[in-house]
Amino acid sequence: MKGARLEFGSPISDAVSRIRFAPRTNNLLISSWDSCLRLYDVEGSALRLEAPSQAALLNCCFQGESVAFSAGSDCAIRRHDMHSGTQEIMGHHDDIATCVEHSDESSILITTGLDKMIIFWDPRLKRALVSKSLQVEVESISLAGFELMLAMGSSAYLYDLRNLDGLLQSKESKVDARIRCISSASSCSGFAVGSVDGRVAVEVSASSTSKNTASVYTFRCHPRAKNGNHHLVSVNDIVFNPCVLGAFVTGDNEGYVAAWDFQNRRRLFELPRFPNGVASMSYNKNGDLLAIAASYSYQEADELVEPPQIFVYNMDEDWFGSASTGRRKNDHISRDRKSSVRPFNAIKYNYKKKKSRQHSEGILLYGRPICDPTVVTFEGQFLGNPRLPLSSSICLSFQIQSLCLSPSVSLSVAGQLEAMSDEEHHFESKADAGASKTYPQQAGTIRKNGYIVIKNRPCKVVEVSTSKTGKHGHAKCHFVAIDIFNGKKLEDIVPSSHNCDVPHVTRTDYQLIDISEDGFVSLLTENGNTKDDLRLPTDENLLSQIKDGFGDGKDLVVTVMSSMGEEQICALKDIGPK
């Protein structure tokens, strides 16, 4: 695989927000926070157009080859003529416009903004067709034919563009953290979402007509660390390969890009780490070019490390083979991680080139596997240079099945890949999908009545105030919160661009069976077992309601709140006579 960095006469001076390949050519559309829309000819290695605007551009998309649209921080939706370089404002949102997509099938433009509105436009008439008010802000949208996917909070929704008056259909995303990106599978039926805590949820099938073969599971892009903690890094973008069935690529906020086979639940390869986080990615129409925007994305305060850069990788067949069957032709070794796995079933190790650059001829006498079936030891000597080491060894990520020597002083090692995806990335089905105790969320997005972790305690926010931007360019959020278990008041001040820990809070209803003398309760679970490890609540009003109702012989259903390993009865949901 060969990668090249795109060269610009005047460098991109602020964060890249979105990159898009054109529908039929290898022209790359680039929107950025420096208020400029750029069109780059990847084949000709030349910048074809640079169109400045009046506001930061947060998203962009193509309409055919000659027209593009952008969403700006001034709430405007702009139409750009790529031939003449002219632009015009087609309409506005009431708040910052964040997402824009054009459907070629229905000739409809879809935009969303921080005003919690989704607007469907007719680009030919330059007017809005339908506007819908949503409950929360849309984080990401994706199109596949007439199906529009929307990510809002921790949920995914499906919308049919053939019925603009229809309702959004909820699609369970199987992650309970905030979704950062959503992507529809163009070559098959389904979608994938990436969350702010580093998880990916996949629901796709090999055939759009076969629902029984659907793959539904979640996994983490980074394996668990040695201390047992998860690597909580936001998955910023997911793109499916348009021509390789079963393959998609993820990019995260730490600069890692990995390709995955969704049917066989395995990682195919990982690119060397990029200098910045991965802000956006795009495949060309043939799926043989992958563009990657390495740029800070204003998720963390310390992201301003390197200037934004755009790389294009040539994704030839040898890197994917047949993703759905798991066959691979070559090997790839990540140079940035010791824990990386070679996801192919054969490698070639050139002993001569590794050990000596002086000697051009020689024969490796023999090689053999030793006790450890994942280690190869070389023993012998090179003719004409007896000073070379007589033995060496390398470690592999699969068990050795055969060795083959050749006169060209290379050793071929064939082996069977060992369940990489199960051991390193733990793909989880819908039934056993797990979650960490907390997930990261940008402080500026946490609102009143939301949850936050302060001093390692799960709290409910009762008041939020934001200070003006200081000399370092970051506003600060002042949180006043109440511990959800003991009711104590806690406060914290966090820069609005920093991430805070947010607890997972769940509520479960149980039927009360008995109350012991020492204050413990016996609760009936859904599967017919009993839960006997909870005490009565400390709230006097709730405590008296439970005792009085139980003493009167009524059926009681209590609500148990769970968060960060703690549980407590928080409500009496239903009281009725037996």
C-alpha positions in Angstrom: 0.0 0.0 0.0 1.4 3.4 -1.0 0.3 6.6 0.7 1.1 10.2 -0.3 0.4 13.5 1.3 -1.4 16.1 -0.8 0.6 19.3 -1.4 -1.2 22.6 -1.3 0.3 25.9 -2.4 -1.2 27.7 0.6 -1.5 25.2 3.5 -4.9 24.6 5.1 -4.7 26.9 8.0 -7.5 25.5 10.3 -9.1 22.2 11.1 -10.5 20.0 8.2 -14.1 19.3 8.8 -15.0 16.9 5.9 -13.5 15.4 2.7 -15.5 13.8 -0.1 -14.5 12.1 -3.4 -16.6 13.1 -6.4 -19.1 10.5 -7.7 -17.3 9.6 -10.9 -13.8 11.1 -10.8 -10.9 11.3 -8.3 -11.6 15.0 -7.5 -11.5 15.5 -3.7 -13.8 18.1 -2.0 -12.4 19.6 1.2 -14.2 21.8 3.7 -12.4 23.4 6.7 -12.7 25.8 9.5 -10.5 28.3 7.7 -13.7 29.3 5.7 -12.5 27.8 2.4 -13.8 25.1 0.2 -11.2 23.3 -1.9 -11.3 21.0 -4.9 -8.2 18.8 -5.4 -7.4 16.7 -8.4 -5.8 13.6 -6.9 -4.7 12.1 -10.2 -3.2 15.3 -11.4 -1.9 16.3 -7.9 -3.2 19.8 -8.3 -5.5 22.1 -6.5 -8.3 23.0 -9.0 -10.4 25.4 -6.9 -10.1 27.4 -3.7 -13.4 29.1 -2.8 -13.3 31.3 0.3 -16.5 31.9 2.3 -17.7 34.2 5.1 -17.8 31.6 7.8 -16.1 28.3 8.9 -17.3 25.4 6.9 -18.4 22.4 8.9 -19.4 20.0 6.2 -19.6 19.6 2.4 -21.0 17.3 -0.3 -21.2 16.9 -4.1 -24.2 17.1 -6.4 -22.8 15.5 -9.5 -19.4 16.6 -10.6 -19.8 20.3 -11.0 -21.9 21.4 -8.0 -21.1 21.2 -4.3 -22.9 22.3 -1.1 -21.4 23.4 2.2 -22.8 24.0 5.8 -21.4 27.0 7.6 -21.0 28.3 11.1 -23.1 31.3 10.1 -26.1 29.0 9.7 -26.0 29.3 5.9 -26.3 26.5 3.3 -24.1 27.5 0.3 -24.3 26.2 -3.3 -20.9 26.2 -5.1 -20.4 26.0 -8.9 -17.2 24.1 -9.3 -16.6 25.3 -12.9 -17.0 29.0 -12.4 -16.0 29.2 -8.7 -19.1 31.2 -7.9 -21.3 30.5 -4.8 -24.7 31.5 -3.5 -26.6 31.1 -0.2 -29.5 28.7 -0.7 -31.0 29.0 2.8 -30.4 29.2 6.5 -30.8 27.3 9.8 -31.7 29.1 13.0 -28.3 28.0 14.5 -25.0 26.6 13.2 -25.4 24.3 10.2 -23.5 21.0 10.9 -24.4 18.3 8.3 -25.2 18.3 4.6 -26.0 15.4 2.2 -27.4 15.2 -1.4 -29.5 12.3 -2.6 -28.9 11.6 -6.3 -31.9 9.2 -6.3 -34.4 11.7 -5.1 -32.6 15.0 -6.0 -33.1 16.2 -2.4 -30.6 18.1 -0.2 -30.7 17.2 3.5 -29.2 19.5 6.1 -29.1 19.6 9.9 -28.0 22.1 12.5 -27.6 23.0 16.2 -31.2 24.3 16.0 -32.4 20.6 16.2 -33.9 20.9 12.8 -33.6 18.7 9.7 -34.5 20.5 6.5 -35.2 18.9 3.1 -34.4 21.2 0.2 -35.1 21.2 -3.6 -31.8 22.4 -5.0 -33.4 23.2 -8.4 -36.0 25.6 -6.9 -33.6 26.7 -4.1 -36.2 26.4 -1.4 -37.0 24.2 1.6 -39.6 21.4 1.0 -40.1 20.1 4.5 -38.7 21.1 7.9 -38.8 18.7 10.9 -38.1 19.6 14.5 -36.1 17.0 16.4 -35.7 16.4 20.1 -31.9 16.5 20.1 -29.1 17.7 17.8 -28.1 15.5 14.9 -24.4 14.4 15.3 -24.0 12.7 11.9 -26.0 11.6 8.8 -25.4 9.1 6.1 -27.2 8.2 2.8 -27.6 5.0 0.9 -30.2 5.2 -1.9 -33.4 6.5 -0.5 -32.5 5.6 3.1 -31.2 8.4 5.3 -29.5 7.4 8.6 -29.3 9.9 11.5 -27.3 9.7 14.7 -28.8 11.6 17.6 -27.4 11.1 21.1 -26.9 7.4 21.6 -29.6 6.4 19.1 -29.7 5.8 15.3 -32.7 6.6 13.2 -33.8 5.6 9.7 -35.8 7.9 7.4 -37.3 7.2 3.9 -36.7 10.0 1.5 -39.7 8.7 -0.6 -42.0 9.8 2.2 -41.0 13.2 3.5 -44.0 13.3 5.7 -43.2 10.0 7.3 -41.8 9.4 10.8 -38.3 8.5 11.9 -37.8 4.8 12.6 -35.6 4.1 15.6 -32.7 1.7 15.0 -31.1 0.3 18.1 -27.4 1.2 17.9 -26.3 -1.1 20.7 -24.0 1.5 22.2 -25.2 3.5 25.2 -22.6 6.3 24.7 -23.0 9.3 22.4 -22.6 8.4 18.8 -19.9 10.4 17.0 -20.4 9.1 13.4 -22.8 6.9 11.4 -22.2 5.3 8.0 -24.6 3.4 5.7 -23.3 0.3 3.9 -23.6 1.0 0.2 -22.8 -2.5 -1.0 -25.2 -4.3 1.4 -28.0 -3.6 3.8 -27.2 -2.0 7.1 -25.1 0.5 8.9 -22.3 1.1 11.4 -21.9 3.7 14.2 -18.9 4.9 16.1 -19.1 6.2 19.6 -17.1 8.7 21.7 -15.9 5.9 23.9 -14.1 3.9 21.1 -16.8 1.4 20.3 -18.3 0.5 16.9 -21.7 -1.1 16.5 -22.4 -3.0 13.3 -25.7 -4.1 11.8 -25.2 -5.3 8.2 -26.1 -8.3 6.1 -24.4 -9.8 3.1 -27.6 -9.5 1.1 -30.2 -6.8 1.3 -32.9 -9.5 0.9 -31.5 -11.8 3.5 -32.1 -10.6 7.0 -31.2 -14.0 8.6 -27.5 -13.5 7.7 -27.3 -10.1 9.4 -24.2 -9.4 11.5 -25.2 -7.6 14.7 -22.4 -6.9 17.2 -20.2 -4.3 18.8 -16.5 -4.1 19.3 -13.8 -1.7 20.5 -11.3 -0.4 18.0 -8.5 -0.7 20.6 -7.9 -3.8 22.7 -8.0 -3.6 26.4 -4.9 -2.2 28.1 -2.7 -4.3 30.4 -4.2 -2.7 33.5 -7.7 -3.8 32.3 -8.9 -0.4 31.3 -10.5 0.3 27.9 -8.9 2.8 25.5 -11.6 5.5 25.4 -10.9 7.4 22.1 -13.7 8.8 20.0 -14.3 7.1 16.6 -14.6 10.1 14.3 -15.5 8.5 11.0 -16.4 5.1 9.4 -16.5 4.5 5.7 -17.5 1.3 3.8 -15.5 0.2 0.8 -17.9 0.5 -2.1 -16.4 -2.4 -4.0 -15.2 -4.9 -1.4 -18.1 -6.6 0.3 -17.6 -6.9 4.0 -14.9 -4.3 4.5 -15.0 -0.9 6.2 -12.5 1.5 7.7 -12.5 3.4 11.1 -10.6 6.4 12.0 -10.2 7.7 15.6 -9.2 10.9 17.4 -5.7 9.6 18.2 -4.8 9.2 14.5 -5.3 5.4 14.0 -7.0 4.0 10.9 -7.9 0.3 10.8 -9.8 -1.8 8.2 -12.3 -4.5 9.3 -14.1 -7.5 7.9 -17.6 -7.2 9.4 -18.7 -10.7 8.4 -15.7 -12.6 9.8 -15.3 -10.1 12.7 -11.6 -9.4 12.3 -9.2 -6.6 11.7 -7.6 -6.7 8.2 -4.8 -4.1 8.7 -3.9 -0.9 10.5 -2.1 2.1 9.0 0.8 3.8 10.7 -0.4 6.4 13.2 -1.1 9.8 11.7 0.2 13.1 13.1 -3.2 14.3 14.2 -6.6 12.7 14.9 -8.6 11.4 11.9 -11.2 14.0 11.2 -12.7 12.5 8.0 -12.2 9.8 5.4 -13.5 9.0 1.9 -13.3 6.3 -0.7 -13.3 7.0 -4.4 -16.0 5.3 -6.6 -13.7 2.3 -7.3 -12.7 1.8 -3.7 -9.0 1.8 -4.7 -8.2 5.2 -3.2 -8.7 6.1 0.5 -8.4 9.8 1.4 -7.7 10.5 5.1 -7.8 14.0 6.7 -5.4 14.1 9.7 -6.6 17.1 11.7 -7.6 18.3 15.1 -11.4 18.4 15.5 -11.8 20.6 18.6 -12.7 17.7 20.8 -9.7 18.2 23.1 -8.0 21.4 24.2 -4.5 20.0 23.4 -5.2 18.9 19.9 -3.3 21.7 18.2 -0.2 19.6 17.6 0.4 19.5 13.8 -1.1 21.5 10.9 -4.0 19.7 9.1 -2.8 17.3 6.4 -4.6 15.1 3.9 -3.2 11.7 2.8 -4.3 9.4 0.0 -3.6 5.7 0.1 -3.7 3.3 -2.9 -5.8 0.4 -1.6 -5.0 -2.4 -4.1 -6.5 -5.9 -4.0 -3.7 -7.4 -2.1 -4.8 -5.5 1.0 -8.4 -6.7 1.0 -8.5 -9.9 -1.2 -12.0 -11.2 -0.5 -12.9 -9.7 2.8 -16.0 -11.8 3.3 -14.1 -15.1 3.0 -11.1 -14.0 5.0 -8.4 -14.7 2.3 -5.5 -12.4 2.2 -2.5 -12.2 -0.2 0.1 -10.1 1.7 1.1 -9.1 5.2 1.1 -5.8 6.9 2.9 -5.0 10.1 2.0 -1.9 12.0 5.1 0.1 12.9 3.4 1.9 15.8 2.1 -0.9 18.0 3.8 -3.9 19.5 0.4 -5.5 19.9 -0.5 -5.4 16.2 -1.4 -8.6 14.5 -0.5 -9.7 11.0 -3.9 -10.7 9.6 -2.7 -12.9 6.7 -1.8 -16.5 6.5 1.7 -16.2 5.1 4.8 -13.9 5.5 8.2 -13.7 3.9 11.2 -12.9 6.0 14.4 -11.9 4.2 17.2 -12.9 6.5 19.9 -11.5 4.3 18.5 -8.0 4.1 17.7 -8.0 7.8 21.1 -9.0 9.0 23.6 -7.7 6.5 23.6 -5.1 3.8 27.2 -5.9 2.7 26.8 -9.5 1.5 24.8 -10.1 -1.6 25.1 -13.8 -2.0 24.7 -16.8 0.4 22.5 -19.6 1.4 20.6 -20.0 4.6 21.3 -23.6 5.6 18.1 -24.4 7.4 15.4 -23.0 9.6 13.1 -24.8 12.0 10.3 -24.0 14.5 11.2 -24.5 18.2 9.0 -25.4 21.1 7.0 -22.2 20.9 4.8 -22.6 17.8 4.8 -18.8 17.2 8.6 -18.4 17.1 10.9 -19.1 14.2 14.6 -19.7 14.9 17.2 -19.4 12.1 20.4 -21.4 12.4 23.2 -21.7 9.8 25.7 -19.4 8.1 26.1 -17.4 5.0 28.8 -18.5 2.6 31.6 -16.0 2.2 30.9 -14.1 5.4 31.4 -16.3 8.5 31.2 -13.2 10.8 27.4 -13.0 10.4 25.4 -14.3 13.4 24.8 -18.0 13.3 21.3 -17.8 14.8 18.4 -15.4 15.1 14.7 -15.6 15.9 11.5 -13.7 15.2 8.1 -13.8 16.8 4.9 -14.3 14.8 1.2 -13.7 15.6 0.1 -17.1 14.3 1.0 -20.7 14.8 3.5 -22.1 12.3 2.3 -24.9 9.9 5.2 -25.1 7.4 8.5 -23.6 6.4 10.0 -23.2 3.0 13.5 -22.2 2.0 14.6 -20.6 -1.3 18.0 -19.9 -3.0 17.2 -16.2 -2.8 17.9 -16.3 1.0 14.3 -15.9 2.0 12.2 -18.0 4.3 8.4 -18.4 3.8 6.4 -19.2 6.9 2.8 -20.4 6.5 0.5 -20.6 9.5 -3.0 -20.3 10.7 -4.2 -17.0 12.2 -5.5 -17.4 15.7 -8.9 -15.7 16.4 -7.3 -12.3 16.5 -10.6 -10.5 16.7 -11.9 -12.5 19.7 -8.7 -12.1 21.8 -7.7 -8.6 21.0 -10.9 -6.8 20.1 -13.6 -8.9 21.7 -16.5 -8.6 19.2 -19.7 -8.6 21.2 -23.1 -9.8 20.1 -26.3 -7.9 20.9 -27.0 -10.1 23.9 -23.6 -9.8 25.6 -22.6 -6.3 24.6 -20.9 -4.7 27.6 -20.0 -1.2 28.5 -17.6 0.7 30.8 -18.7 2.5 33.9 -18.3 5.9 32.2 -17.8 7.5 28.8 -16.2 10.8 27.7 -18.3 13.8 26.6 -17.3 17.3 25.8 -17.9 19.6 28.7 -19.6 22.2 26.5 -22.3 19.7 25.5 -23.4 18.7 29.0 -26.6 20.3 29.9 -28.8 20.8 33.0 -30.4 17.5 34.2 -27.6 15.5 32.5 -25.1 13.4 34.3 -21.4 14.0 35.1 -18.7 12.4 37.3 -17.3 14.7 39.9 -14.7 13.5 42.4 -15.3 9.9 41.2 -19.0 10.2 42.1 -21.9 9.9 39.6 -23.9 13.2 39.8 -26.9 14.8 38.2 -26.3 18.3 36.9 -28.6 21.0 38.4 -26.8 24.1 37.1 -24.4 24.9 34.3 -22.8 28.3 33.7 -20.2 29.1 31.0 -17.6 31.8 31.4 -16.3 34.0 28.6 -13.4 32.8 26.5 -10.1 33.5 28.4 -6.7 34.4 27.2 -5.9 30.8 26.2 -9.0 30.7 24.0 -11.1 28.3 26.0 -14.3 29.1 27.8 -14.9 27.3 31.1 -18.0 25.4 32.3 -19.0 25.6 36.0 -21.0 22.5 37.0 -23.2 22.3 40.1 -24.4 18.7 40.6 -26.0 16.4 43.1 -24.6 13.0 43.9 -27.4 10.6 42.7 -26.9 8.2 45.6 -26.2 10.3 48.7 -27.6 13.7 47.6 -24.4 15.7 48.4 -23.7 18.8 46.4 -20.5 18.8 44.3 -19.0 21.4 42.0 -16.4 21.4 39.2 -14.9 23.8 36.6 -13.8 22.3 33.3 -12.8 24.0 30.0 -15.6 23.7 27.6 -13.5 21.9 24.9 -12.2 19.2 27.4 -13.9 15.9 27.9 -15.6 15.0 31.1 -16.5 11.5 32.4 -20.2 10.8 32.2 -21.6 7.8 34.1 -23.8 5.2 32.6 -27.0 5.4 34.7 -29.7 2.6 34.4 -33.1 2.1 36.0 -34.6 -1.3 36.5 -38.0 -2.3 38.0 -38.3 -5.2 40.5 -41.2 -6.5 42.4 -40.7 -6.3 46.2 -41.1 -9.7 47.9 -39.9 -9.3 51.4 -38.2 -6.9 53.8 -35.8 -8.3 56.4 -35.3 -7.1 60.0 -31.8 -5.7 59.2 -33.2 -3.5 56.4 -32.3 -5.7 53.4 -35.0 -6.3 50.7 -35.7 -9.3 48.5 -36.6 -8.4 44.9 -38.0 -10.6 42.1 -36.1 -10.4 38.9 -37.4 -11.0 35.3 -35.9 -14.5 35.1 -37.6 -15.6 38.4 -34.6 -15.4 40.6 -34.3 -13.1 43.7 -32.0 -10.2 44.3 -31.1 -9.9 48.0 -28.2 -7.5 48.2 -30.0 -4.1 48.5 -31.0 -2.2 51.5 -34.0 0.0 52.0 -33.5 3.6 50.8 -32.3 6.3 53.2 -34.9 8.9 51.9 -37.4 9.1 54.7 -40.4 9.8 52.5 -39.7 6.9 50.2 -38.8 4.6 53.1 -42.1 5.2 54.8 -44.1 4.7 51.6 -42.4 1.3 51.0 -42.8 0.1 54.6 -46.4 1.3 54.8 -47.4 -0.3 51.5 -45.7 -3.6 52.4 -47.3 -3.6 55.8 -50.7 -3.1 54.2 -50.1 -6.2 52.0 -49.9 -4.3 48.7 -47.9 -5.3 45.6 -45.0 -3.0 45.4 -42.7 -2.4 42.3 -39.5 -0.5 43.2 -37.1 1.2 40.7 -33.4 0.5 41.3 -30.9 3.0 39.9 -27.4 1.6 39.0 -24.3 3.5 38.2 -20.5 3.0 38.5 -21.0 -0.2 40.5 -23.5 1.2 43.0 -27.2 0.5 43.3 -30.0 2.1 45.2 -33.8 2.0 45.4 -34.8 5.4 44.0 -38.6 5.2 43.4 -41.8 3.4 44.1 -43.2 3.0 40.6 -46.5 1.2 41.3 -48.6 0.3 44.4 -51.7 -1.8 44.1 -53.7 -4.2 46.3 -52.9 -7.9 46.2 
